[in-house]
Amino acid sequence: MIPIYENLSGRCAIITGGSGILMSSMAKELGRQGMTVAIVNRSKESGEKVANEIHESGGAAAAFACDVSNPDSIVAAKKAILERFGNYHVLINGAGGNQKDAITTDEVFDPNDAPTERSFFELDLDAFGKVLDINLTGTIAASQIFAKEMVGIEGATIVNISSMSAFSPLTKVPAYSAAKAGVNNFTSWLAIYLAKVGIRVNAIAPGFFLTSQNRTLLTNEDGSPTTRSRKILTNTPMGRFGEPQELLGTLLWLLDEELSGFITGVTVPVDGGFMAFSGV
């Protein structure tokens, strides 16, 4: 059982993309830690399911509709959160995703192969832009709009959600990889910019976890691993996928200034050794 971090009790956290598997696990843990949780989601209904689970466990939470690719939507969500909870202390930028039209069919291009559904040369640029919007621009916009109210707030912390693809681009997903690389760079930039006003900015880069977004890419209908999944597991020294709760200790460490008060501008991999492994 993860211990209770007394410093976090009574504070308020905003989590964008809060109804996803990884983000909802974080939301529920923060509720258990005594924090009030504002679950910000494109679909308020899906956010309310997580908020209800937090309520049932004795915590405090509410869901707010918001599209992080639309600044006006973020402004409206901020107003609603301030009216409901007053000041907030934590922003977790977890909203993200991919678009099938921004994914190549094959890992590498061979002009001698039969035509595939989508090579790099057929990628839809609108879909590519949407991936950048939701993962990178959305993180920037949410930080710009939400964090302005965090200046001067004790314990103010931003945690962005990155990816293994930020460090070394994964095959087939150029838009997602580019966006997450941007998240890493932006995390460092914003940490420097906000250092003098007491807001720490860090990121967590999860390794490979089964989520609703990637399950069909990583598992077959019978639950067995796909070819791509087997490659991932072969290159993960621990030989397995991560479990959502295995992100929580890193999150709480980054949020508690007594434990990480001199840490800002870093991206912490939680990846079962994936980044450390050279493949041989």
N, C-alpha and C positions, 0 to 999 in steps of 0.2 A: 504493500500500500504506500502510495506517495504521501510524504508528510504534509502537514498543513503549514503554509508559509504565512505567518502572522502579518507580515508587511502588506500582503495583498488584500487582506480582508477589509471590506468597506469601500474598496475602489471600484471603478467602473471601466469595463473594457468594451470596445467596439470590434466586432469581427466581421469583415466582409467575406462573402461566400460562406457564411456560417452554417449552412445546412449540409454541406458536403461531408463525406466520411471523415476526413482528417480534421477539418475545421470544426465539425460538430463535436468531435472528441475533445478538442481544445476548449470549446465553449462549455461543455458539461464539467470539465475539470475546473475551469475558472469559477463556475458556479459553486462547485464543491469547496473551493478555496475561500468562499465568502465574498466573491466579487459579484457585482451586478453586471449582467452581460447583455449588450445590445447586438442582436443578430441581424446583420444587414445582408439582404438577399434580394435577387431579382424577383423571386416569388416569395411574397410575405407568408403564404400558406405553408411552404416548406420550412421557412424559418420558425413559424409558430410551433411546428412539431417538436423542434429542438427546445424551444423556450418552455413548452409544456413538460418535457422530460426534466428540465432543470427545476421547474416549479415542483414537480412531483418528488424530487429529491431534496426539497427544502431550500432551494436557491431562488435567486431573483433574476428574471430575464424578460425581455420583450423582443419581438420581431419587428423589423422595419423594412419596407420595400425600397430598393435602391438598385439602380443600374450604374455601376462604376464607370462605364464608358460614356455616361451622360452627366456632365458637371452639374446641371440643374437638378438632376435627381439626387446627387450627393448633397447638395445644399439643402434640399427639402428634408432629406433624412437627418442631416445634422440638426436642423431646427426641431424636428420631432424628438430626437434623442435628448437635446438640451431641455426641452419642455417636460419630458418624462423623467429624466434622471439628473438634470443639472450637469455639472462638470464631469468629464471623463478623464481617465489617466492613461489608458492603453489603447493603441490602435494596432490591430493585426490585419494586415492586408493579405487575405487569403483567396480573394476572388480570382478566378483564372479559368483556363480551359483551352480547347483546341477546336479546329474546324476541319472536317474531313476533306474539304476542297483545298486545304493548305497542307496536305500530307501527300508525299509522293508514294506511289504504289510500290516501287522497288527501292532497295537500299542504295544501289549505284546505277549509273546510266551506262548502257551499252547500246550504241546505235545499231548493232547487228541483231539485237533482240527483236522479237515481235513487238509491235506497239502496245504499250500498257495504258491503263486508264488515265494515270496522271504521272508524267515525268515532271521534273523541275520546270521544263519549258511549257507545260500546260497548267501549272498551278494558277489558281484563281487569285488575282492580286487583291480583290475585295475581301476574300476570305483571309488572305495573309494579313491584311490590314486589321481585320476584326480580331485576329489572334493578338496582334500587337496592342490593340486598344484595350482588350479586357485584361491582359496580363501586365503590360508595362504602363501604358498611358493611364489605365485605371488605377494602378498603384500610385502613380505620380499625382493624379487628380485627387484621389482619396486622401493622400498625405497632405496635399496643399490645402484642401478644404477642412478636413477634420483637425489636422495638427495645429492650425492657427489658434484654436481654443485651448491647446495644451501648453502653450508658452507660460512658464511660471508655475505650472502645476507640479507639486511634489510627486516624484515617482513616474513622471511622464516618459513613456517608452513606446517606440514603434517597432514592430516585428513584421518584416516582409517575408513572404513565402517564395522561395526560389526553387531550384531543381538541379538534379545532376546534369541536365542538359545545358545549364549555364556555364559549366566549367569545360565541358567537352561535348560538342553538339551530337545529339543522338541522330542516327539515320532516320530518314523519312519525315522528320518534324522540323524543318528549317525555321518556320515562323515561330513556333513555340520555343525553340532553342535560342533564337535571336532575342525574343522577348525576355526570357529568363536571364540571359546574359546581361541584358539591360537592367533588370531588377538588381542584380549584384552590383553593377556599377553605380546605379542610382542610390542604393543603400549606403555605399561609402560616401558618395557626394553629399547626401542629405545629412549624414552623421556629422560631417565636418561643418556644414552650414548651420546646424542647430546646436552644436556643442556648447556654445556660450549661453544658451537660454535653458539648459537643463533637460533637453530632450535627447535621450539616447536612441539610436537607430541601428538595428541589427537585422539579420535575416537567418532563417533556417532553410537549409536545402535538404529536403527529404530524399532518401534513396528511392527504392522501388517498393511501393505499397499498392495493394489491390484496392482500387476505388471504382465507383460506378462509371467513371469516364474511361478508364483503361482496361476494365475487366475483359472486354471482348478482344482486346489486342493481346492480352497476356494469358488468357485461358480459353480452351476449346469448350464446346457445349457440354462435354462430359466432365469438365473441370480439370482436365489434364493441361499441362503447360504447352503453349504454342512454341513455334521455333524461336520467335523473338524472346519469349519468356525464358527458354532454356539458355539462350545467350546471356541474358541478364544474370541468371542464377549462377552460371559458370564463372562469370566475372565478379560475383559478389562473394568474397571469402567466407562469409557466414552461411552461404548456400541457401538462403531463404528470403522471402519478402518480409518487409517490416510490418509490425502491428501498430495501429494508430496510437495506442497508449505509449509506444516507445518514443514518441515525439514530445511527450508532456514534460519530462524532466528538464529537457533543454529549454523548452518554453518558459517554465517557471523560473529556472536559473536566470534567463535573460530578463525576466520581468522584475525580479527582486533586486533592488539596487544595493542591498546589503551583501549580496553574493556576486553581483556583476556590475557594480557601480562605476568601474573604470573601464568597462568594455563597451565600445561603440564602433560602428563601421565595419563589423565583421559578418561573414556568412558562415554559419556552422553546419557542416554536413552531418546528417544522421542517416548513414547509408550502408551499414554492415560491412564497411571496408571497401566499397566499390571504387571510390576515388583513389585509394591507396594502392590498388592492385594494377600491375602493369600488363597482366594477361599471361605472364610466364613465371 
